[in-house]
C-alpha cells in the first residue's frame, strides 16, 4: 500500500480527494493546503488530516498528487522529489 498525500484541496483537489479515497492501494495520509477555508471544508467533508507544514507531509508520504495552480507545480514537484 502506497502512502499518498494531496497538495491542494480547492475545487479540483476535492474531486481528487474523493477519487483517492476509492483506491484500495493507497493509504491516504492527508493533505497540504495553505487556504484555511479550503482546508476546513476538506476536513469537514472527507475527514482528512491537514498538514500545516509541506515538508512534514512530504516526509510522511511516498506519492503526491499535485492539484494546485499550474504556476506552483514545478516548485511543489521539485520539493517532493528532493
C-alpha positions as CSV (number, residue, x, y, z in Angstrom):
1,X,0.0,0.0,0.0
2,X,1.4,3.4,-1.0
3,X,1.2,6.4,1.3
4,X,-0.3,9.3,-0.7
5,X,-0.6,13.0,0.1
6,X,-2.7,15.6,-1.7
7,X,-1.3,19.0,-2.5
8,X,-4.3,21.3,-2.8
9,X,-7.9,20.8,-1.8
10,X,-9.6,23.5,-3.8
11,X,-12.4,22.7,-6.3
12,X,-10.4,20.1,-8.3
13,X,-8.5,18.9,-5.2
14,X,-11.7,17.9,-3.6
15,X,-12.6,15.8,-6.6
16,X,-9.1,14.2,-6.4
17,X,-9.6,13.5,-2.7
18,X,-12.8,11.7,-3.3
19,X,-11.1,9.6,-6.0
20,X,-8.1,8.8,-3.9
21,X,-10.3,7.5,-1.1
22,X,-11.7,5.0,-3.5
23,X,-8.3,3.4,-4.5
24,X,-7.6,0.5,-2.2
25,X,-3.9,0.6,-3.0
26,X,-3.5,4.0,-1.3
27,X,-3.1,4.9,2.3
28,X,-4.4,8.5,2.2
29,X,-2.2,10.1,4.8
30,X,-3.5,13.7,4.4
31,X,-3.2,17.0,2.5
32,X,-1.4,20.3,2.5
33,X,-3.2,23.5,1.5
34,X,-2.4,27.0,2.9
35,X,-6.0,28.1,2.5
36,X,-7.9,27.7,5.8
37,X,-11.2,27.9,4.1
38,X,-10.4,25.1,1.6
39,X,-8.7,23.0,4.3
40,X,-11.6,23.3,6.7
41,X,-14.0,22.2,4.0
42,X,-11.9,19.2,3.1
43,X,-11.6,18.2,6.8
44,X,-15.3,18.5,7.2
45,X,-16.3,16.7,4.0
46,X,-13.7,13.9,3.9
47,X,-12.3,13.7,7.4
48,X,-8.8,14.2,6.2
49,X,-5.7,15.1,8.1
50,X,-4.3,18.6,7.3
51,X,-0.6,19.1,7.4
52,X,0.3,22.7,8.3
53,X,3.9,22.1,7.0
54,X,4.6,21.0,3.5
55,X,7.9,19.3,4.5
56,X,6.1,17.3,7.2
57,X,3.6,16.0,4.7
58,X,6.3,15.1,2.2
59,X,8.2,13.2,4.8
60,X,5.1,11.2,5.6
61,X,4.2,10.0,2.1
62,X,5.6,8.1,-0.9
63,X,3.3,9.6,-3.5
64,X,1.9,13.1,-4.1
65,X,-1.0,14.3,-6.1
66,X,-0.4,17.9,-7.1
67,X,-3.7,19.7,-7.6
68,X,-2.7,23.4,-7.3
69,X,-2.5,26.3,-9.6
70,X,-0.2,25.4,-12.5
71,X,2.3,28.1,-11.6
72,X,3.1,26.2,-8.4
73,X,3.6,22.7,-9.9
74,X,7.3,22.9,-10.5
75,X,8.2,24.2,-7.0
76,X,6.0,21.5,-5.4
77,X,7.2,18.7,-7.6
78,X,10.8,19.7,-7.0
79,X,10.2,19.7,-3.2
80,X,8.6,16.3,-3.4
81,X,11.4,14.8,-5.5
82,X,14.1,16.1,-3.2
